[in-house]
């Protein structure tokens, strides 16, 4: 596509060089630029995009877009290719992506799901219900990109960059997808990753404190407003009426077509709290659907799963699904790293979950305590280079709700892992509950398994669907399911534990 045409709708400050060029690829990552590419040099938190222009040119960039305060004449002299300065590089990348792929979001139905917790599970539930309704469904989320049952590619963040979103939406259009679903993080809204997306429906699951740090959101107001933007962009909305903050959307966006779901409050899709059954392997409840109470079962345990189910049901209702289709879709649905039970030769109950915030840790442990027959052993840590204030708070939660806590490394990134665990320990000590610090994650999991007995539940929050551990900028392959299996095999082989 001609560069001049690609720039349609972009807020340009200044250009130098001939813009009558044919562009065949676009990216903000210089490593992903190919011949006849357009490189968007975005300044990040620690590095400037202009530092990677030479790499982009070597890989085939024939034009570059830069931040508004960049000396483009100097760059033009240095690289002899067109240089364009724009007022907002991230917004520009999103607009370029939409133009390059001919606005694919306008050619299918698009659902965006936001919230602190439950985004992944809710998107998978919506996908499953709509597929039961015989629709072809695409999903872009924190685990992977899917078209119906086919995994297209793995993802490494909740919401990909705008160029990758539009690329996958374009693929979905070409594959005749009816509905696409995107997990939309607050950072995605703040960094313009979904700018230009034409959302038919926005879903807001809940809001609790998270992502408050110098590199993310300065305060809860900013965090909420970033999530609210998704609903502002959507033609219709689904919100959690039990959430004190989320329910304010009713007043903030009075002109919108808003449907509500709840357990304790009045709602369009009201769960009857007297019907709720929660076990270690499923949930059972009745919900008001098309004027009638319908009995629903899902195999992801926990009260939060009822909320996720209710939100998914409310979203799917816009597509005319039936109660039988909902039942069929949710009964056996499992989501990687979300209250995921790991089968093992010892017959222990071992649950992997993505909980990494105070509210999500409290939710998963509260849920487990409702059906635990023995002790609850919580083996976990928190990520480095993130909100440190939550560490002692989460320590107190684990100390209060778990019978035994094993503190072990998570995604340490560039921090000292022991320092992180010591900061969590501050919250555990006042609870008086037993705990142990085992810095190495594998050794921590091993210790948790070694002290577990039949009837106990081992909860391993943190990584969830992540299949790596990150340290000092390097991501090392790490699948907790394989780690657990190997540990148990070694225990059995050494005679330390007997298989069931």
KAVEN-V477226 format. One record per backbone hydrogen bond with DSSP energy under -1.0 kcal/mol. NH is the residue of the N-H (numbers start at 1). CO is the residue of the C=O. E is the energy in kcal/mol with one decimal. If there is no record, write none. Layout:
# KAVEN-V477226
<<NH	CO	E> <NH	CO	E>>
This chain:
# KAVEN-V477226
<<3	21	-2.7> <6	2	-2.3> <7	3	-1.7> <8	5	-1.6> <10	7	-2.3> <12	10	-1.2> <13	85	-2.8> <14	85	-1.6> <16	83	-1.9> <21	19	-1.8> <23	1	-3.0> <24	36	-2.6> <27	38	-1.9> <32	29	-2.0> <36	60	-1.3> <37	34	-1.0> <37	60	-1.6> <38	25	-2.5> <39	63	-2.2> <40	27	-2.2> <41	65	-3.1> <42	40	-1.3> <44	47	-3.1> <51	48	-1.5> <52	49	-1.9> <53	50	-1.3> <56	52	-2.3> <57	53	-2.8> <58	54	-2.4> <59	55	-1.6> <60	57	-1.0> <61	56	-2.5> <62	37	-2.9> <64	82	-2.2> <65	39	-2.7> <66	84	-2.9> <70	67	-1.6> <72	70	-1.3> <75	71	-1.4> <76	72	-2.3> <77	73	-2.1> <78	74	-1.8> <79	75	-2.7> <80	76	-2.3> <83	16	-2.2> <84	64	-2.6> <85	14	-3.0> <86	66	-2.1> <87	11	-2.1> <92	88	-2.3> <93	89	-2.5> <94	90	-1.9> <95	91	-2.3> <96	92	-3.0> <97	93	-2.3> <98	94	-2.2> <99	95	-2.5> <100	96	-3.1> <101	97	-2.0> <103	98	-3.3> <106	103	-1.4> <107	104	-2.1> <109	178	-2.3> <111	180	-2.9> <112	201	-2.7> <113	182	-2.6> <114	203	-3.4> <116	206	-1.5> <122	118	-2.5> <123	119	-2.4> <124	120	-2.2> <125	121	-2.3> <126	122	-2.6> <127	123	-2.6> <128	124	-2.4> <129	125	-2.4> <130	126	-2.7> <131	127	-2.1> <132	128	-1.9> <134	131	-1.9> <135	130	-2.0> <138	179	-2.7> <139	146	-2.6> <140	181	-2.9> <141	144	-1.4> <145	153	-2.9> <146	139	-2.6> <147	150	-2.3> <148	137	-3.4> <150	147	-2.2> <152	145	-3.4> <153	145	-1.0> <155	143	-1.4> <165	161	-2.2> <166	162	-2.5> <167	163	-1.7> <168	164	-2.2> <169	165	-2.5> <170	166	-2.3> <171	167	-1.9> <172	168	-2.2> <173	169	-2.2> <174	170	-2.2> <175	171	-1.5> <176	173	-1.6> <177	172	-2.8> <178	136	-2.3> <179	136	-1.9> <180	109	-3.0> <181	138	-2.1> <182	111	-2.8> <183	140	-2.3> <184	113	-3.2> <189	185	-1.5> <190	186	-2.5> <191	187	-2.6> <192	189	-1.2> <193	188	-2.6> <197	194	-2.3> <199	197	-1.0> <200	110	-2.4> <201	110	-1.8> <202	236	-2.3> <203	112	-2.9> <204	238	-2.7> <205	114	-2.5> <216	213	-1.7> <217	211	-1.9> <223	219	-1.8> <224	220	-3.0> <225	221	-2.6> <226	222	-2.0> <227	223	-1.4> <228	224	-2.7> <229	225	-1.4> <230	227	-1.1> <232	228	-2.0> <233	229	-1.7> <235	199	-1.4> <237	257	-2.8> <238	202	-2.5> <239	259	-2.2> <240	204	-1.2> <241	261	-2.6> <243	240	-1.0> <247	243	-2.6> <248	245	-1.4> <249	246	-2.1> <250	247	-1.4> <252	248	-2.3> <253	249	-2.7> <256	253	-1.7> <258	256	-1.1> <259	237	-2.7> <261	239	-2.0> <262	269	-1.6> <269	260	-2.2> <271	262	-2.9> <272	286	-2.6> <275	272	-2.0> <277	284	-2.9> <279	282	-2.6> <283	298	-3.1> <284	277	-2.4> <285	296	-2.4> <287	294	-2.3> <288	270	-2.2> <289	292	-3.1> <292	289	-1.3> <294	287	-2.9> <296	285	-3.6> <298	283	-2.1> <299	330	-1.0> <307	303	-1.5> <308	304	-2.5> <309	305	-2.4> <310	306	-2.7> <311	307	-2.6> <312	308	-2.2> <313	309	-2.8> <314	310	-2.4> <315	311	-2.2> <316	312	-2.8> <317	313	-1.5> <318	315	-1.2> <319	316	-2.1> <320	317	-1.7> <326	322	-1.9> <327	323	-2.5> <328	324	-2.4> <329	325	-2.1> <330	326	-2.1> <331	327	-1.8> <338	335	-2.0> <340	352	-2.5> <342	350	-2.9> <347	344	-1.4> <351	458	-3.3> <352	340	-3.0> <353	460	-1.8> <361	357	-2.7> <362	358	-2.4> <363	359	-2.2> <364	360	-2.3> <365	361	-2.2> <366	362	-2.4> <367	363	-2.4> <368	364	-2.2> <369	365	-2.2> <371	368	-1.4> <372	368	-1.4> <374	455	-2.0> <377	457	-2.9> <378	404	-2.7> <379	459	-2.6> <380	406	-2.6> <384	411	-3.0> <391	388	-1.5> <394	390	-2.7> <395	391	-2.0> <396	392	-2.2> <397	393	-1.8> <398	394	-2.5> <399	395	-2.6> <400	396	-2.4> <401	397	-2.6> <402	398	-2.5> <403	376	-2.0> <404	376	-1.7> <405	434	-1.7> <406	378	-2.8> <407	436	-2.8> <408	380	-2.8> <409	439	-2.1> <412	410	-1.6> <413	470	-2.3> <415	412	-2.3> <420	416	-1.7> <421	417	-2.0> <422	418	-2.4> <423	419	-1.7> <424	420	-1.5> <425	421	-2.4> <426	422	-1.1> <427	424	-1.7> <429	425	-2.3> <431	428	-1.8> <432	429	-1.5> <436	405	-2.0> <438	407	-3.2> <444	440	-2.2> <445	441	-2.5> <446	442	-2.4> <447	443	-2.3> <448	444	-2.2> <449	445	-2.3> <450	446	-2.1> <451	447	-1.4> <456	453	-2.3> <457	375	-2.7> <458	349	-2.9> <459	377	-3.0> <460	351	-3.2> <466	463	-2.6> <469	476	-2.5> <471	474	-2.7> <472	413	-3.5> <474	471	-1.7> <476	469	-3.3> <478	467	-2.1> <483	479	-2.3> <484	480	-2.8> <485	481	-2.1> <486	482	-2.4> <487	483	-2.5> <488	484	-2.4> <489	485	-2.4> <490	486	-2.3> <491	487	-2.2> <492	488	-2.4> <493	489	-2.5> <494	490	-1.9> <496	491	-1.8> <497	491	-1.3> <500	345	-2.7>>
